[in-house]
């Protein structure tokens, strides 16, 4: 089966699931979930074709409503049972998404689909060692609560925390591609300095960060 036939078949299957009991009802209800985006016009193939890492950002803030839609796409609640748009090993939901902006640091409250202020400090430049990081209007910081991560050993926990973060990050990438935004995921971080500035607990670990903004042309 070629790619276009696969995409068409996937669309037909998704539509058919809408009439198949609880799972179908949950799928059909997802677009109306709290914080769900209202993007129209770009399908999965379009977003996959447009996905790329961009490192230049315009000096313009990100609209609050658009940011909340992006965060819902990242790891928002999309089903009545509280599960999310991104998979999580054993549904531990151990990854917290912190939003660093010029006006401070915020935590994304997925069940309520809102931002909760944590600090008034502008910590964007601390979220990465690259020169462009401080110019992005939004830097997402993915923090794992290692006590909640699935896994029997520290190595397993680190791998799983990385996987769960990667799922969220890719959702952000695809949303940005569909919305015409720029984004790049990064691991070049002075983790001790950032952790201290964020006031993280000993059990919390910075896994990755990701710039989001309008592309500087």
N, C-alpha and C positions, 0 to 999 in steps of 0.2 A: 504494500500500500504506500503510495507516495505521500509527501507532506501535506499537500492540499486536500487529498482525500481523507487523510487522518484528521485534519482540523475540522473538516465538514462532519465526519463521523462523530468526533468528540462533541460537536455542537448538538447534533441530533440526540446523542445519548444523554447529554445534560438536560435537554428539553424533556426527554422521555422520563427521566427520573422524577420530574416534578409531579408526576401522577402516581408515584410508587411509595405510598405510606409515609412514615415518619421521616426517613432520610430525604425523600423527595420534598416533603413539606419544609424541612430545614433549609434545603438548598434553595427552594423558591423564596423563602423568607429572607435569605441572606442580604439581598440588595437593600432591604428596608431596615437592616440592623442599625443600632445606634452608632452614628459616626461613619456609616458607609458612604463611599464616594458616589458622586453623581456623574462621573465621567462618561461620555458617550462618544462614539465614533471610532474608537480604536479597539481592535480585537487583540487576542493573544498573539497571533502571528505578527501583527504590526508592532506590538510592544517588544517582542523578542527581536525583531529586526532593528528596532531603534535603540535597544539597550546598549549602553556604552559607559565607560568611565571618563568623566570630564573634570578637569582640575582648575578651570577658570570660572570665577563667579562675579556676576554683576553686583554693584553696590545698591541693592534693592532688597527690602525685607520680603519675607514669604508671607502671603496672606494667611491669616489665622485659620480660616475655614479650610483652606487648601491643605495646610499643615495637619489639621486634625483628620482630614480624609486620608492623607498619606500615612498617618500613624495607625489609622484603622486598617489600612491595607497591610501595614507592617505586621501587626499582631493584635488586631482588634477582635472583639467577640462577634462571631458570625453565626452562632447557633444558640437556641434557647438553653442548652445545658452549660453555657459559659465557655465552651471551647473556642479556639482562636483560628484566625486565618493562616497562622504558621504552626506547623506541628511542633510538639514538645514531647520528649521522651517521658513516657509514663504520665503525661499531662502534668508534669511538675510546675510548668510555667515559671521557671527560675530566672528568666532573663528580664531585667528591668530596662526600659528604654528611657534614657535621660536626654532631654533636649537642651542644648546650650545655645543661647542667643545673646545678642547685645544687651538685652534687658534682664538677663539672668539665666538660672538653671531651673528646669521643670521636669517633673516625672510624669510619664503618660499613664493615666489611670484607665486601663482598658475597659473594665466593666462599665464605668461611667462615661467613657469616651471624652475625657477632659484632661487638661494639663493642671498639675498641682505644683505650685511654686516651691522650690527648695532653697533658692539663694537669689540674691540680687546681683551677684557678681557676673561679669562677662568673662567666661572661662574658655571661649572658643579657641584661642591660640594655644591653650594647654592641651587640647584634645588631639594634637598631632605635632610631629616634628617638621612637617613640610611647611614651606613659606606661605602657601596659599590657604592653609587651614583657617587662619584667623579672618580671612576675607569672606568666607562662606556665611550667609545669614543664619544658617542652622547647621549645627554639628550634632548628630545623634551619637550617644555613647551607650554601648551595650554592656550592661553589668550583670554578671551571674552571681546569684547567691549559691555558693558552693555547697552549703548545707542541704540545699533542696535539689541539687542536680542528681539525676539518676546515675547509677554506676556503683560498683563495689570497690574500686580502687581510685586513687587520685588521678592516675593516667586515664582511666575510663571516664571519670567525671570531666576532665579537661576536654577530652575528645567530644563528649556529648554536649558540653556547654558550647564548644565551637560549632558543632553541627546545628544546634538549635538557634544560635546567633546567625549562622549562615542562611537559614531559612528566612528569618526576619529580614536580613539585609537584602536578599534577592527580591523579596516582596517590595521593598523600598525601591530597588533598581527598576523593577517593572512598572511600578506606579509612576516613577519619574519619567520613564520612557514614554508612557501613555500621556502624561500631563505636560510634556515638553520641558521638564526640569533637568538640571544637571546634578550628577551625583558621583561619588567615588567612595568606596570602602577602603579603610586604612588600618594597618596594625602598627605603623610607625608612631609609637606613643611613649612618652615618658610616664609609664604606668604609676610609679610611686608618687610622682609630683601631682599627677591628675587625681589619683585616689585620695591624697591628702586634701587637695583643694575641694574635692566633692564631699569630703567627710565620710568616706565609705567605712563600713565596719570591717573587721578582720576577716570575716567570712565572705565578703564581697570582692569580686575580681573583675577588673576591666578586661573585656575580651576583644573588643574592636570598636572603631568609631567610623562614622560615615558622614561626609559633607552632603548638604542638599541646598540648592538655590537655583536662581536663574543663571543661565549660561552667559558668560561674558564673551560677546562676539567681537 
